[in-house]
Amino acid sequence: MKKKNDYIAAIDLGSSKTTCIIAEVDQQNELEIIGYGNVNAKGLRKGMIINLEDALDSVKRAVEEAEMMSEVSIGTAFVGVAGTHIKSFNSTGAVAVMGKHGEVGEADISGAIEAAQTVSIPEEREIIHLIPMEFVIDGHSGITDPLGMTGSRLEVNVHIITGSVSSIKNAIKCINRAGIEVRDIVSNQLASAEAVLCEDEKRLGIAVADIGAGTTDLAVYIDGHLEYTNVLPIGGDHFTGDIAVGLRTPIHEAEIIKRKQANLDFEEQPDEASEIITIKSIGNSGRTRRVPSHLLNEVLLPRTEELISIIKSDLQRMNYDREINSGLVLTGGGALLKGLPVVAENILNLPVRVDTPQGIKGLSEVIENPIYSASVGILQYGFYNISSTPYISFLQRGMIKRLKDNARELLGAIF
């Protein structure tokens, strides 16, 4: 197998699937996907590892599939993290401009960003992303790149995403034991938005909801920058569970029914009296039952309304409901539920669409699917941001923090 620096890989540790995508950096410095592996996940629940050996097995199988298709052996990968342990908040930092003639230099920018992250964070949490939203020079806001501008005081407003140290370390350990070095950790909220949004939508204001198996990742962009992220505790597995309980059928059968027969767009449905579905009964008898299709929709509708109502309440709580002029984009495997956008539009009174990863070169007939939005976004976000200023990776930030802590311990021992 080939192994070159011109290849980049992403691994998405999802609750229902583990995905590995390998891309080649072409002559235009763009990513072209050349292989992927997608296997049923084991050892994860709501984005967090609960059985390391099972999760490791899923990672190995996904990587093997991707390597076999691409004929490339990977040694490093960007890794996506998700789950209810992901939390975020906004912060502000400010410094006096120290450059000659009041000219903002890289040291001033780094100083402002460092000041923004000097906030109290519990020891069990670590910063995953620190993303500048805007800079302010002497009270003038909305500046995206202050380098070379003149002023006496530089401020920065940042969005900070944190995660559980133990959850992130377990994810890194799992990938390392598969023989792969983690290049960086990427939040799935950013990843999904990176994959499905265009810059115009970000400037006009838009929200993205990636409906995974265990949770839903929410991200909001206003005036071109990320303003808000959250993780909601409802995902596709909750819909599947409702079907299993409501129609008294096995979980795996409920998942098949959800994907193939559910449709919440009542205008598209045939006359309910003539539409009958056959479902398997619980147990080993192999018996089946015939039920009207409208019963399936009656089971799914309350959960659908609950999820969209939570999204609406969250947006209203943060006063973003009137600022997302481009509406809401649904993605992730849970977004494939037929009729979901219709229900969402009725509740939110906003434009709602289901979207897939954009700007894909290679294997687009497979990868242009909502289930791969986070995986493709991990690849894109890592590739386009890892070397940019003032981007600081999770691993770099952890190393810097350890160096500072060691220095404090050394000084404490001396004095």
C-alpha positions as CSV (number, residue, x, y, z in Angstrom):
1,M,0.0,0.0,0.0
2,K,1.0,3.6,-0.6
3,K,1.8,5.9,2.3
4,K,2.5,9.5,1.5
5,N,2.1,12.9,3.1
6,D,-0.3,13.9,0.3
7,Y,-3.1,11.9,1.9
8,I,-5.3,13.0,4.8
9,A,-7.8,10.9,6.8
10,A,-10.8,11.5,9.1
11,I,-12.4,9.2,11.6
12,D,-15.9,9.7,13.0
13,L,-16.7,7.9,16.2
14,G,-20.5,7.8,16.0
15,S,-22.9,6.0,18.3
16,S,-24.4,3.9,15.4
17,K,-21.5,3.9,12.9
18,T,-17.8,4.3,12.8
19,T,-16.5,6.0,9.6
20,C,-13.1,6.5,8.1
21,I,-12.6,8.6,5.0
22,I,-9.3,9.0,3.1
23,A,-8.7,11.9,0.7
24,E,-5.8,12.8,-1.6
25,V,-4.5,16.4,-1.8
26,D,-4.5,17.1,-5.6
27,Q,-2.4,19.6,-7.6
28,Q,-5.0,22.4,-6.9
29,N,-4.5,21.8,-3.2
30,E,-8.0,20.4,-2.9
31,L,-9.3,17.2,-1.3
32,E,-10.4,14.3,-3.4
33,I,-11.9,11.4,-1.5
34,I,-10.4,8.1,-2.6
35,G,-11.7,5.6,0.0
36,Y,-14.1,5.2,2.9
37,G,-15.1,2.6,5.5
38,N,-18.4,2.6,7.3
39,V,-19.2,-0.1,9.9
40,N,-21.8,-0.5,12.6
41,A,-20.4,1.0,15.8
42,K,-19.8,-1.0,18.9
43,G,-18.7,0.2,22.3
44,L,-20.1,3.8,22.0
45,R,-23.2,5.4,23.4
46,K,-24.3,9.0,22.7
47,G,-20.9,9.7,21.2
48,M,-18.8,8.5,24.2
49,I,-16.8,5.3,24.5
50,I,-18.3,2.8,27.0
51,N,-16.3,-0.3,25.9
52,L,-12.8,0.4,24.6
53,E,-12.2,-3.0,23.1
54,D,-15.4,-2.9,21.1
55,A,-14.8,0.6,20.0
56,L,-11.3,-0.3,18.9
57,D,-12.6,-3.2,16.8
58,S,-15.0,-0.8,15.0
59,V,-12.2,1.7,14.3
60,K,-9.9,-1.1,12.9
61,R,-12.6,-2.4,10.6
62,A,-13.6,1.0,9.3
63,V,-9.9,1.9,8.7
64,E,-9.3,-1.4,6.9
65,E,-12.2,-0.8,4.6
66,A,-11.0,2.7,3.7
67,E,-7.4,1.6,3.2
68,M,-8.4,-1.3,1.0
69,M,-10.6,0.9,-1.3
70,S,-8.0,3.7,-1.5
71,E,-4.9,1.4,-1.6
72,V,-3.4,3.9,0.9
73,S,-2.1,3.0,4.4
74,I,-2.8,5.9,6.8
75,G,-0.7,6.7,9.9
76,T,-2.5,9.8,11.1
77,A,-6.1,11.1,11.2
78,F,-8.3,13.9,12.3
79,V,-10.8,12.5,14.8
80,G,-14.4,13.8,15.5
81,V,-15.8,14.0,18.9
82,A,-19.5,14.3,19.9
83,G,-21.8,13.7,22.9
84,T,-23.5,15.5,25.7
85,H,-20.1,16.1,27.4
86,I,-19.4,18.8,24.7
87,K,-20.1,22.3,26.2
88,S,-19.5,25.8,24.8
89,F,-19.5,29.4,25.8
90,N,-18.4,32.8,24.5
91,S,-15.6,34.8,26.0
92,T,-13.7,38.1,25.4
93,G,-10.0,39.1,25.7
94,A,-8.3,42.4,25.3
95,V,-4.7,43.7,25.2
96,A,-3.0,47.1,24.7
97,V,-1.5,47.2,21.2
98,M,2.3,47.0,21.6
99,G,3.4,47.2,17.9
100,K,5.4,50.1,16.6
101,H,3.2,53.2,15.8
102,G,0.2,51.3,17.3
103,E,0.2,48.7,14.5
104,V,-1.4,45.4,15.4
105,G,1.0,42.5,15.1
106,E,0.7,38.8,15.5
107,A,1.9,39.0,19.1
108,D,-1.0,41.4,19.9
109,I,-3.5,39.0,18.2
110,S,-2.1,36.0,20.1
111,G,-2.2,38.0,23.4
112,A,-5.8,38.9,23.0
113,I,-6.8,35.3,22.2
114,E,-4.8,34.0,25.2
115,A,-6.5,36.6,27.4
116,A,-9.9,35.3,26.1
117,Q,-9.1,31.8,27.2
118,T,-8.0,32.7,30.7
119,V,-11.4,31.7,32.1
120,S,-12.3,29.4,34.9
121,I,-12.8,25.9,33.4
122,P,-13.2,22.8,35.7
123,E,-10.2,20.5,35.8
124,E,-12.1,17.7,34.2
125,R,-12.8,19.8,31.1
126,E,-10.4,20.9,28.3
127,I,-10.8,23.4,25.5
128,I,-11.2,21.7,22.1
129,H,-11.7,24.8,19.9
130,L,-11.1,28.5,20.5
131,I,-12.6,30.2,17.5
132,P,-12.4,34.0,17.0
133,M,-15.7,35.5,16.1
134,E,-14.6,39.1,15.6
135,F,-12.0,41.6,16.6
136,V,-12.5,45.1,18.0
137,I,-10.0,47.9,17.7
138,D,-10.7,51.0,19.9
139,G,-14.4,50.2,20.0
140,H,-14.7,49.5,16.2
141,S,-16.2,46.0,15.9
142,G,-16.8,43.5,13.1
143,I,-13.1,43.2,12.2
144,T,-12.2,39.8,10.9
145,D,-8.4,40.3,10.5
146,P,-6.8,43.1,12.5
147,L,-3.2,42.3,11.4
148,G,-1.5,45.6,10.3
149,M,-4.3,47.8,11.4
150,T,-3.7,50.7,13.8
151,G,-5.1,51.3,17.3
152,S,-4.3,51.3,21.0
153,R,-6.6,48.6,22.3
154,L,-7.3,45.2,20.7
155,E,-10.3,43.0,21.8
156,V,-11.4,39.7,20.5
157,N,-14.7,37.8,21.0
158,V,-14.3,34.1,20.8
159,H,-16.4,31.0,20.9
160,I,-14.9,28.3,23.1
161,I,-15.9,24.6,22.8
162,T,-14.9,22.3,25.7
163,G,-15.1,18.6,26.3
164,S,-14.6,16.0,29.0
165,V,-10.9,15.3,29.4
166,S,-11.6,11.6,30.1
167,S,-13.9,11.2,27.1
168,I,-11.4,12.8,24.8
169,K,-8.5,10.8,26.2
170,N,-10.4,7.6,25.7
171,A,-11.1,8.5,22.1
172,I,-7.4,9.3,21.5
173,K,-6.4,6.1,23.2
174,C,-8.7,4.1,21.0
175,I,-7.3,5.6,17.8
176,N,-3.7,5.2,19.0
177,R,-4.3,1.6,19.8
178,A,-5.5,1.1,16.2
179,G,-2.0,2.2,15.1
180,I,-3.0,5.7,14.1
181,E,-1.7,9.0,15.4
182,V,-4.3,11.6,16.2
183,R,-3.5,14.8,14.2
184,D,-6.2,16.7,16.0
185,I,-9.6,16.6,17.6
186,V,-12.6,18.2,15.8
187,S,-16.0,18.9,17.3
188,N,-18.8,17.3,15.2
189,Q,-20.8,20.5,15.4
190,L,-18.2,22.5,13.5
191,A,-17.5,19.5,11.2
192,S,-21.1,19.2,10.0
193,A,-21.5,22.9,9.4
194,E,-18.2,23.0,7.5
195,A,-19.5,20.3,5.2
196,V,-23.0,21.6,4.4
197,L,-22.9,25.4,4.6
198,C,-21.7,28.1,2.1
199,E,-20.3,31.4,3.2
200,D,-23.3,33.4,2.1
201,E,-25.6,31.4,4.4
202,K,-23.2,32.0,7.3
203,R,-23.2,35.7,6.7
204,L,-27.0,35.9,6.4
205,G,-27.5,33.7,9.6
206,I,-28.2,30.0,9.7
207,A,-28.6,27.1,12.0
208,V,-27.4,23.5,11.4
209,A,-28.8,20.5,13.3
210,D,-26.9,17.2,12.7
211,I,-29.2,14.5,14.0
212,G,-27.1,11.6,15.0
213,A,-28.0,8.3,16.6
214,G,-27.8,9.4,20.2
215,T,-27.7,13.2,20.1
216,T,-28.3,16.2,17.9
217,D,-25.5,18.7,17.3
218,L,-26.6,22.3,16.9
219,A,-24.6,25.2,15.5
220,V,-25.5,28.8,14.7
221,Y,-23.7,31.2,12.4
222,I,-24.4,34.9,12.4
223,D,-22.6,37.5,10.3
224,G,-20.3,34.9,8.9
225,H,-18.9,33.5,12.2
226,L,-19.9,30.8,14.6
227,E,-21.9,32.2,17.5
228,Y,-23.3,29.2,19.3
229,T,-23.1,25.5,19.6
230,N,-25.1,23.0,21.7
231,V,-25.7,19.2,22.0
232,L,-29.3,18.2,22.4
233,P,-30.1,14.8,24.1
234,I,-32.3,13.4,21.3
235,G,-31.2,11.4,18.3
236,G,-32.4,8.9,15.7
237,D,-32.2,6.0,18.2
238,H,-35.0,7.6,20.2
239,F,-37.2,7.5,17.1
240,T,-36.3,3.9,16.6
241,G,-37.1,3.1,20.2
242,D,-40.5,4.7,19.9
243,I,-41.3,2.5,17.0
244,A,-40.1,-0.6,18.8
245,V,-42.3,0.1,21.8
246,G,-45.3,1.6,20.0
247,L,-45.6,-1.2,17.4
248,R,-44.1,-3.9,19.7
249,T,-41.4,-5.0,17.2
250,P,-37.7,-5.7,17.7
251,I,-35.2,-2.8,17.6
252,H,-33.5,-3.9,14.4
253,E,-36.9,-4.2,12.7
254,A,-38.0,-0.8,14.0
255,E,-34.8,0.7,12.4
256,I,-35.7,-0.8,9.0
257,I,-39.3,0.4,9.3
258,K,-38.1,3.9,10.1
259,R,-35.9,4.1,7.1
260,K,-38.1,2.5,4.5
261,Q,-41.7,3.1,5.5
262,A,-42.0,6.2,7.7
263,N,-43.2,9.5,6.2
264,L,-44.3,12.5,8.2
265,D,-45.5,14.4,5.2
266,F,-49.1,13.5,5.4
267,E,-49.9,15.2,2.0
268,E,-47.7,12.6,0.3
269,Q,-49.3,9.6,1.9
270,P,-51.8,7.4,0.2
271,D,-55.2,6.8,1.7
272,E,-54.6,5.4,5.1
273,A,-57.2,2.8,4.8
274,S,-55.4,1.2,1.8
275,E,-51.9,1.5,3.2
276,I,-51.0,-1.5,5.3
277,I,-47.5,-2.4,6.6
278,T,-46.3,-5.8,7.8
279,I,-44.1,-5.9,10.9
280,K,-42.4,-8.6,12.8
281,S,-43.5,-9.4,16.3
282,I,-41.2,-9.4,19.3
283,G,-39.8,-12.9,20.2
284,N,-38.5,-15.9,18.3
285,S,-41.9,-17.0,16.9
286,G,-41.3,-15.3,13.6
287,R,-44.9,-14.1,13.5
288,T,-45.8,-11.0,11.6
289,R,-48.7,-8.5,12.0
290,R,-50.3,-6.1,9.6
291,V,-51.0,-2.6,10.8
292,P,-52.2,0.6,9.2
293,S,-49.4,2.9,8.2
294,H,-50.9,5.9,10.0
295,L,-50.1,4.1,13.4
296,L,-46.4,4.4,12.5
297,N,-46.7,8.1,11.9
298,E,-48.7,8.6,15.1
299,V,-45.8,7.0,17.0
300,L,-43.2,9.1,15.3
301,L,-44.9,12.5,15.3
302,P,-44.6,13.3,19.1
303,R,-40.9,12.6,19.2
304,T,-40.4,14.7,16.0
305,E,-42.3,17.6,17.5
306,E,-40.3,17.3,20.7
307,L,-37.0,17.5,18.9
308,I,-37.9,20.5,16.8
309,S,-39.5,22.2,19.7
310,I,-36.3,21.8,21.7
311,I,-34.4,23.3,18.9
312,K,-36.8,26.2,18.7
313,S,-36.7,26.8,22.4
314,D,-32.9,26.8,22.4
315,L,-32.8,29.3,19.5
316,Q,-35.3,31.6,21.3
317,R,-33.5,31.3,24.6
318,M,-30.3,32.6,22.9
319,N,-32.3,35.2,20.8
320,Y,-31.1,33.7,17.5
321,D,-34.6,32.8,16.2
322,R,-34.9,36.1,14.5
323,E,-31.4,36.2,13.1
324,I,-31.2,33.0,11.2
325,N,-32.5,34.4,8.0
326,S,-31.4,31.4,6.0
327,G,-33.3,29.1,8.2
328,L,-32.3,25.6,9.5
329,V,-30.3,22.9,7.7
330,L,-30.9,19.3,8.8
331,T,-28.2,16.7,8.3
332,G,-26.9,13.5,9.8
333,G,-28.6,10.1,9.5
334,G,-31.6,11.2,11.5
335,A,-32.4,13.8,8.9
336,L,-33.3,11.1,6.4
337,L,-36.7,10.6,8.1
338,K,-39.2,11.4,5.3
339,G,-41.3,14.5,6.0
340,L,-39.1,15.8,8.8
341,P,-38.5,19.2,7.1
342,V,-42.3,19.7,6.7
343,V,-42.9,19.2,10.4
344,A,-39.9,21.4,11.2
345,E,-41.1,24.3,9.0
346,N,-44.5,24.2,10.6
347,I,-43.1,24.5,14.1
348,L,-40.2,26.9,13.4
349,N,-41.9,29.1,10.8
350,L,-38.5,29.1,9.0
351,P,-37.1,27.6,5.8
352,V,-35.9,24.1,6.5
353,R,-34.0,21.7,4.2
354,V,-32.0,18.5,4.4
355,D,-28.5,18.8,3.0
356,T,-25.5,16.7,2.2
357,P,-21.7,17.4,2.2
358,Q,-20.9,20.0,-0.5
359,G,-17.8,20.5,-2.7
360,I,-16.8,16.9,-2.8
361,K,-14.4,15.6,-5.3
362,G,-14.3,11.8,-5.7
363,L,-16.8,9.1,-4.7
364,S,-19.6,11.8,-4.6
365,E,-22.2,9.3,-5.6
366,V,-21.7,7.6,-2.2
367,I,-20.5,10.4,0.1
368,E,-23.1,13.0,-0.9
369,N,-25.4,11.7,1.8
370,P,-26.4,13.3,5.1
371,I,-24.9,10.4,7.1
372,Y,-21.4,11.5,6.0
373,S,-21.7,15.2,6.8
374,A,-19.7,15.0,10.0
375,S,-17.1,12.7,8.6
376,V,-16.5,14.9,5.5
377,G,-16.5,18.0,7.7
378,I,-13.9,16.6,10.0
379,L,-11.7,16.1,6.9
380,Q,-12.4,19.6,5.6
381,Y,-12.1,21.4,8.9
382,G,-8.9,19.7,9.8
383,F,-7.3,20.3,6.4
384,Y,-8.3,23.9,6.0
385,N,-7.8,25.1,9.6
386,I,-4.9,23.1,11.2
387,S,-2.2,25.5,9.7
388,S,-4.1,28.8,9.8
389,T,-3.5,31.6,12.3
390,P,-4.6,32.0,15.0
391,Y,-5.8,28.4,15.0
392,I,-4.4,26.4,17.9
393,S,-5.2,22.7,17.9
394,F,-6.5,20.8,20.9
395,L,-3.3,18.8,21.2
396,Q,-1.1,21.9,20.9
397,R,-3.2,23.7,23.6
398,G,-2.9,20.7,25.9
399,M,0.9,20.7,25.5
400,I,1.1,24.4,26.1
401,K,-1.0,24.0,29.3
402,R,1.2,21.2,30.5
403,L,4.4,23.2,29.9
404,K,2.9,26.1,31.9
405,D,1.8,23.8,34.7
406,N,5.2,22.2,34.9
407,A,6.8,25.7,35.0
408,R,4.6,26.7,37.9
409,E,5.5,23.5,39.8
410,L,9.2,24.1,39.2
411,L,9.0,27.7,40.4
412,G,7.0,26.6,43.4
413,A,9.6,24.0,44.3
414,I,12.4,26.6,44.0
415,F,10.7,29.4,45.9
